[in-house]
Amino acid sequence: MSNINWRTMSLEQRGLMITLQFECWVNGSVPSNPETLAKILLIGDSSLKDLLSNEVMSFFDIRDEKIVCPELAAYKYILDQRRSKQSEGGKKGQTMKKNKQLDDEEFENYSKRDIEGQPQGQPSRDPKGSLVENRIEENTIVGLGEVHPDVSEEFAEAINSTSRYM
């Protein structure tokens, strides 16, 4: 948004740029031929030539007579890599689940976070520890009619005036 080319474009040019990005996201590219592109975008050929300025084209490259958006292509590549890694991890997990055991080499590759924290067995009916040991009996900033020295006088007056209703 702070790109000077974006800021100097008219509203129509911005709309064209975003529409071209949508088309590039779905189809990978759009034709660089203005007549064909005008038919795809359903706008007049002369309107397209007026709107297809240097500012708009600064966001795109022309490769093999097609307009492509390098930013979107790079982002799609990152998403494809992530999806590929997730798929590989899922397949690896499926194999381990199928075998129901980890050999020593695979075990070393797991972090404690992946292994620890997995519940084992059933929870007991009686909780351990006391629920009331660390309970706070009163507000530590304002006691009954008493104000902590760090609290401003205005705040203290407001607390004291409302404490009569408690």
GROMACS elastic network, one bead per residue, 0.5 to 0.9 nm:
[ bonds ]
;  ai    aj funct       b0    kb
    1     4     6  0.81908   500
    1     6     6  0.63466   500
    1     7     6  0.70177   500
    2     5     6  0.85442   500
    2     6     6  0.71498   500
    2     7     6  0.67479   500
    3     6     6  0.52999   500
    3     7     6  0.63511   500
    3     8     6  0.88271   500
    4     7     6  0.50225   500
    4     8     6  0.61371   500
    4     9     6  0.87032   500
    4    55     6  0.86354   500
    5     8     6  0.53575   500
    5     9     6  0.64293   500
    5    54     6  0.84264   500
    5    56     6  0.73896   500
    5    58     6  0.73143   500
    5    59     6  0.86494   500
    6     9     6  0.54568   500
    6    10     6  0.86347   500
    6    13     6  0.89200   500
    6    14     6  0.71549   500
    6    55     6  0.69591   500
    6    56     6  0.77041   500
    7    10     6  0.81651   500
    8    55     6  0.75504   500
    9    12     6  0.79067   500
    9    13     6  0.56483   500
    9    14     6  0.61421   500
    9    53     6  0.86628   500
    9    55     6  0.65542   500
    9    56     6  0.74131   500
   10    13     6  0.51289   500
   10    14     6  0.62702   500
   10    15     6  0.86372   500
   10    51     6  0.87000   500
   11    14     6  0.51098   500
   11    15     6  0.62186   500
   11    16     6  0.86785   500
   12    15     6  0.50305   500
   12    16     6  0.62104   500
   12    17     6  0.86446   500
   12    51     6  0.71591   500
   13    17     6  0.61183   500
   13    18     6  0.86336   500
   13    51     6  0.54780   500
   13    52     6  0.72373   500
   13    53     6  0.78660   500
   13    55     6  0.84296   500
   13    56     6  0.65777   500
   14    17     6  0.50354   500
   14    18     6  0.62019   500
   14    19     6  0.84956   500
   14    56     6  0.74286   500
   15    18     6  0.52279   500
   15    19     6  0.60580   500
   15    20     6  0.85447   500
   16    19     6  0.50228   500
   16    20     6  0.60664   500
   16    21     6  0.85691   500
   16    41     6  0.89602   500
   16    48     6  0.85966   500
   16    51     6  0.73965   500
   16    52     6  0.78902   500
   16    56     6  0.78339   500
   17    20     6  0.51235   500
   17    21     6  0.62554   500
   17    22     6  0.87338   500
   17    52     6  0.85427   500
   17    56     6  0.58251   500
   17    57     6  0.80821   500
   17    59     6  0.79211   500
   18    22     6  0.62335   500
   18    23     6  0.86892   500
   19    22     6  0.50352   500
   19    23     6  0.62782   500
   19    24     6  0.85922   500
   19    41     6  0.82692   500
   20    23     6  0.50612   500
   20    24     6  0.60793   500
   20    25     6  0.85387   500
   20    29     6  0.84640   500
   20    30     6  0.74702   500
   20    41     6  0.86980   500
   20    67     6  0.86413   500
   20    68     6  0.88098   500
   20    69     6  0.84906   500
   21    25     6  0.60308   500
   21    26     6  0.86684   500
   21    29     6  0.86979   500
   21    60     6  0.87958   500
   21    68     6  0.84073   500
   21    69     6  0.67390   500
   21    72     6  0.76683   500
   22    25     6  0.50991   500
   22    26     6  0.63943   500
   22    27     6  0.85180   500
   23    26     6  0.53120   500
   23    27     6  0.57731   500
   23    28     6  0.72576   500
   23    29     6  0.68323   500
   23    30     6  0.67661   500
   24    27     6  0.51676   500
   24    30     6  0.63334   500
   24    67     6  0.80365   500
   24    68     6  0.63026   500
   24    69     6  0.65633   500
   24    72     6  0.77183   500
   24    73     6  0.85707   500
   25    28     6  0.55672   500
   25    29     6  0.76657   500
   25    69     6  0.83771   500
   25    72     6  0.67080   500
   25    73     6  0.80030   500
   25    76     6  0.83521   500
   26    29     6  0.82105   500
   27    30     6  0.72995   500
   28    67     6  0.88821   500
   28    68     6  0.67433   500
   28    69     6  0.81599   500
   28    72     6  0.87894   500
   28    73     6  0.76831   500
   29    32     6  0.89837   500
   29    66     6  0.60192   500
   29    67     6  0.54355   500
   29    69     6  0.74255   500
   30    33     6  0.88715   500
   30    37     6  0.69781   500
   30    40     6  0.86618   500
   30    65     6  0.88918   500
   30    66     6  0.55311   500
   30    67     6  0.51734   500
   30    68     6  0.68254   500
   31    34     6  0.76893   500
   31    36     6  0.66162   500
   31    37     6  0.57811   500
   31    40     6  0.89493   500
   31    65     6  0.64263   500
   31    67     6  0.59220   500
   31    68     6  0.89477   500
   32    35     6  0.88034   500
   32    36     6  0.78423   500
   32    37     6  0.67508   500
   32    62     6  0.70201   500
   32    63     6  0.88001   500
   32    64     6  0.88928   500
   32    65     6  0.54159   500
   32    67     6  0.53386   500
   33    36     6  0.55065   500
   33    37     6  0.60679   500
   33    38     6  0.85711   500
   33    65     6  0.73566   500
   33    66     6  0.79502   500
   34    38     6  0.58914   500
   34    39     6  0.86041   500
   34    45     6  0.67087   500
   34    48     6  0.70833   500
   34    49     6  0.69292   500
   34    52     6  0.88916   500
   35    38     6  0.51968   500
   35    39     6  0.64780   500
   35    40     6  0.88893   500
   35    44     6  0.86245   500
   35    45     6  0.58170   500
   35    48     6  0.86787   500
   36    39     6  0.52003   500
   36    40     6  0.63849   500
   36    41     6  0.87640   500
   36    45     6  0.87688   500
   37    40     6  0.50689   500
   37    41     6  0.61480   500
   37    42     6  0.83634   500
   37    43     6  0.87387   500
   37    45     6  0.83608   500
   37    48     6  0.82751   500
   38    41     6  0.51559   500
   38    42     6  0.57705   500
   38    43     6  0.52504   500
   38    44     6  0.60063   500
   38    45     6  0.53673   500
   38    46     6  0.87512   500
   38    47     6  0.85037   500
   38    48     6  0.62919   500
   38    49     6  0.88770   500
   39    43     6  0.66200   500
   39    44     6  0.77673   500
   39    45     6  0.79471   500
   40    43     6  0.80738   500
   41    44     6  0.87892   500
   43    46     6  0.85796   500
   43    47     6  0.68403   500
   43    48     6  0.67908   500
   44    47     6  0.52080   500
   44    48     6  0.62889   500
   44    49     6  0.87918   500
   45    48     6  0.52185   500
   45    49     6  0.63582   500
   45    50     6  0.88260   500
   46    49     6  0.51732   500
   46    50     6  0.63578   500
   46    51     6  0.87680   500
   47    50     6  0.51981   500
   47    51     6  0.62593   500
   47    52     6  0.85938   500
   48    51     6  0.50884   500
   48    52     6  0.58475   500
   49    52     6  0.53082   500
   49    53     6  0.77129   500
   50    53     6  0.68573   500
   51    56     6  0.78415   500
   52    55     6  0.80472   500
   52    56     6  0.60140   500
   52    57     6  0.67851   500
   53    56     6  0.52963   500
   53    57     6  0.62406   500
   53    58     6  0.85885   500
   54    57     6  0.50037   500
   54    58     6  0.59341   500
   55    58     6  0.52340   500
   55    59     6  0.75944   500
   56    59     6  0.61105   500
   56    60     6  0.76328   500
   57    60     6  0.51111   500
   57    61     6  0.72150   500
   57    62     6  0.89266   500
   57    67     6  0.88289   500
   58    61     6  0.76453   500
   59    68     6  0.89381   500
   59    69     6  0.65350   500
   59    70     6  0.78590   500
   59    71     6  0.79965   500
   60    67     6  0.63917   500
   60    68     6  0.55975   500
   60    70     6  0.65220   500
   60    71     6  0.83396   500
   61    66     6  0.81975   500
   61    67     6  0.57305   500
   61    68     6  0.53780   500
   61    69     6  0.62449   500
   61    70     6  0.69187   500
   62    65     6  0.61969   500
   62    66     6  0.54334   500
   62    68     6  0.61943   500
   62    69     6  0.87711   500
   63    66     6  0.52736   500
   63    67     6  0.63980   500
   63    68     6  0.70018   500
   64    67     6  0.83872   500
   68    71     6  0.89995   500
   68    72     6  0.84446   500
   68    73     6  0.78683   500
   69    72     6  0.54925   500
   69    73     6  0.62474   500
   69    74     6  0.87659   500
   70    74     6  0.60725   500
   70    75     6  0.85522   500
   71    74     6  0.52616   500
   71    75     6  0.62887   500
   71    76     6  0.86837   500
   72    76     6  0.60211   500
   72    77     6  0.84935   500
   73    76     6  0.51194   500
   73    77     6  0.62055   500
   73    78     6  0.87967   500
   74    77     6  0.50622   500
   74    78     6  0.64225   500
   74    79     6  0.88123   500
   75    78     6  0.51121   500
   75    79     6  0.63157   500
   75    80     6  0.86373   500
   76    79     6  0.50494   500
   76    80     6  0.60703   500
   76    81     6  0.85837   500
   77    80     6  0.50548   500
   77    81     6  0.61809   500
   77    82     6  0.86402   500
   78    81     6  0.51334   500
   78    82     6  0.62327   500
   78    83     6  0.86142   500
   79    82     6  0.50666   500
   79    83     6  0.60766   500
   79    84     6  0.84967   500
   80    83     6  0.50472   500
   80    84     6  0.60341   500
   80    85     6  0.86356   500
   81    84     6  0.50390   500
   81    85     6  0.62460   500
   81    86     6  0.86372   500
   82    85     6  0.51784   500
   82    86     6  0.61903   500
   82    87     6  0.85812   500
   83    86     6  0.50685   500
   83    87     6  0.61104   500
   83    88     6  0.86232   500
   84    87     6  0.50699   500
   84    88     6  0.61999   500
   84    89     6  0.86113   500
   85    88     6  0.50535   500
   85    89     6  0.61122   500
   85    90     6  0.85356   500
   86    89     6  0.50527   500
   86    90     6  0.60845   500
   86    91     6  0.86058   500
   87    90     6  0.50481   500
   87    91     6  0.61894   500
   87    92     6  0.85650   500
   88    91     6  0.51537   500
   88    92     6  0.61356   500
   88    93     6  0.85637   500
   89    92     6  0.50264   500
   89    93     6  0.60543   500
   89    94     6  0.85012   500
   90    93     6  0.50360   500
   90    94     6  0.60757   500
   90    95     6  0.86187   500
   91    94     6  0.50112   500
   91    95     6  0.62303   500
   91    96     6  0.86820   500
   92    95     6  0.51535   500
   92    96     6  0.62715   500
   92    97     6  0.85820   500
   93    96     6  0.50932   500
   93    97     6  0.60231   500
   93    98     6  0.84336   500
   94    97     6  0.50567   500
   94    98     6  0.60384   500
   94    99     6  0.86174   500
   95    99     6  0.62100   500
   95   100     6  0.83746   500
   96    99     6  0.50739   500
   96   100     6  0.57014   500
   96   101     6  0.63421   500
   96   102     6  0.68226   500
   97   101     6  0.73968   500
   98   101     6  0.84028   500
   99   102     6  0.80539   500
  102   105     6  0.80347   500
  102   106     6  0.60574   500
  102   107     6  0.58981   500
  103   106     6  0.55909   500
  103   107     6  0.61596   500
  103   108     6  0.88875   500
  104   108     6  0.63282   500
  104   109     6  0.89440   500
  105   108     6  0.53643   500
  105   109     6  0.67801   500
  106   109     6  0.52130   500
  106   110     6  0.68642   500
  107   110     6  0.55015   500
  107   111     6  0.85072   500
  108   111     6  0.76399   500
  110   113     6  0.80363   500
  110   114     6  0.62073   500
  110   115     6  0.71184   500
  111   114     6  0.54114   500
  111   115     6  0.67831   500
  111   116     6  0.86812   500
  112   115     6  0.51442   500
  112   116     6  0.55399   500
  112   117     6  0.87942   500
  113   116     6  0.54587   500
  113   117     6  0.72456   500
  114   117     6  0.78716   500
  114   118     6  0.84815   500
  115   118     6  0.66929   500
  116   119     6  0.85781   500
  117   120     6  0.89409   500
  119   122     6  0.81696   500
  119   123     6  0.89716   500
  120   123     6  0.87043   500
  123   126     6  0.87456   500
  123   127     6  0.89314   500
  124   127     6  0.69456   500
  124   128     6  0.89913   500
  127   130     6  0.82501   500
  128   131     6  0.89699   500
  129   133     6  0.85466   500
  130   133     6  0.56151   500
  130   134     6  0.82441   500
  131   134     6  0.73410   500
  131   135     6  0.76038   500
  132   135     6  0.51551   500
  132   136     6  0.87843   500
  133   136     6  0.89447   500
  136   139     6  0.74393   500
  136   140     6  0.84011   500
  137   140     6  0.88082   500
  138   141     6  0.88304   500
  138   142     6  0.80971   500
  138   143     6  0.66797   500
  138   144     6  0.85091   500
  139   142     6  0.55571   500
  139   143     6  0.60535   500
  139   144     6  0.88183   500
  140   143     6  0.66139   500
  140   148     6  0.81678   500
  141   146     6  0.87355   500
  141   147     6  0.66582   500
  141   148     6  0.54778   500
  141   149     6  0.89870   500
  141   150     6  0.87995   500
  141   151     6  0.78314   500
  142   145     6  0.73767   500
  142   146     6  0.58826   500
  142   148     6  0.61599   500
  142   151     6  0.88713   500
  142   156     6  0.82484   500
  142   159     6  0.80300   500
  143   147     6  0.64552   500
  143   148     6  0.81365   500
  144   147     6  0.83144   500
  144   160     6  0.88356   500
  144   163     6  0.81852   500
  145   159     6  0.87603   500
  145   160     6  0.65289   500
  145   163     6  0.78737   500
  146   156     6  0.87530   500
  146   160     6  0.85787   500
  147   150     6  0.83794   500
  147   151     6  0.69588   500
  147   153     6  0.89180   500
  147   156     6  0.63459   500
  147   159     6  0.88377   500
  147   160     6  0.87975   500
  148   151     6  0.57070   500
  148   152     6  0.89162   500
  148   156     6  0.86252   500
  149   152     6  0.77851   500
  151   154     6  0.84484   500
  151   155     6  0.66783   500
  151   156     6  0.66220   500
  152   155     6  0.53549   500
  152   156     6  0.62249   500
  152   157     6  0.87369   500
  153   157     6  0.60593   500
  153   158     6  0.85451   500
  154   157     6  0.52052   500
  154   158     6  0.63146   500
  154   159     6  0.87332   500
  155   158     6  0.50853   500
  155   159     6  0.62143   500
  155   160     6  0.86106   500
  156   159     6  0.50859   500
  156   160     6  0.60651   500
  156   161     6  0.84805   500
  157   160     6  0.50726   500
  157   161     6  0.59591   500
  157   162     6  0.85207   500
  158   161     6  0.52225   500
  158   162     6  0.62579   500
  158   163     6  0.85682   500
  159   162     6  0.52838   500
  159   163     6  0.59901   500
  160   163     6  0.50367   500
  160   164     6  0.70404   500
  161   164     6  0.61187   500
  161   165     6  0.80994   500
  162   165     6  0.56799   500
  162   166     6  0.72421   500
  163   166     6  0.51627   500
